[in-house]
């Protein structure tokens, strides 16, 4: 289905806003292990990255809209758009790993190995890998603010 440019712009701005909310929520809890774990550990107990936290916030935002209004968003479309906007940002972020699935570089490991095998603290709380993730979030937030129309 082809959508009109106005609808695409509205959806893009909605997704940019959701991604900005994700960055703000994460930054609000930087250093707070309990609150970060609530956001960034999945149901299996595995640590997750920014993209997964964004997916959770997309779902929360859609649930809230459905509970309080007649608005129904296409969650899959919004998550897909968020992923592509994330790729857009990652491509211009200087430390970018070159891997769009795992954009945050690890100092010693391949990106997929680092993501799949890191503990929560290594990803979010301490060390160079965690600091790279926080830099990614801060720089993404700055970029998002410029992108929102």
C-alpha positions, -999 to +999 in steps of 0.1 A: +000+000+000+013+034-009+008+061+017+007+098+012+038+119+022+018+136+050+010+103+066+046+091+063+058+124+079+034+120+108+044+084+113+081+093+111+076+121+137+057+097+160+085+072+158+112+099+163+092+110+194+090+074+207+127+069+202+134+102+220+112+089+249+133+058+249+166+078+252+151+100+279+138+070+299+172+052+297+192+084+305+169+091+335+180+057+350+217+057+341+236+042+370+204+028+386+208-009+382+173-018+393+155+006+370+177-001+341+172-038+345+135-032+345+139-016+311+167-037+295+163-073+307+139-094+288+114-120+301+142-147+297+165-127+320+188-117+292+202-081+288+189-062+258+200-032+238+184+001+229+164-014+200+146-038+223+139-011+249+124+010+220+102-019+210+088-021+246+081+016+246+064+014+212+041-012+226+034+008+258+027+039+237+003+019+215-015+004+245-019+038+261-033+053+228-058+024+225-069+027+261-075+064+260-084+072+223-098+056+192-063+057+177-049+024+165-013+023+155+003-005+134+029-017+160+048-037+134+051-007+111+062+016+140+088-010+152+101-014+116+103+024+112+122+027+145+147+001+133+153+020+101+156+053+119+181+036+142+201+025+111+200+061+098+214+074+131+240+046+135+254+052+100+265+087+110+276+079+146+314+080+146+321+049+167+296+028+147+306-008+146+295-012+109+269-038+120+234-024+119+220-051+142+248-045+168+258-008+163+277-004+196+313-015+192+330-037+218+367-030+225+377-067+220+349-089+207+329-090+175+297-071+180+273-101+178+296-121+202+297-091+226+260-086+226+251-122+229+276-130+256+278-099+278+263-097+312+239-068+320+266-049+339+290-050+310+263-038+286+248-010+308+267-003+340+305-004+337+334-005+313+341+006+278+312-013+262+287+002+286+302+037+280+299+032+243+262+023+247+256+055+267+275+076+242+252+060+215+221+070+235+233+106+242+243+112+206+211+096+193+190+118+215+208+149+201+203+136+165+166+129+172+160+164+184+173+178+151+153+153+131+119+160+147+099+184+124 
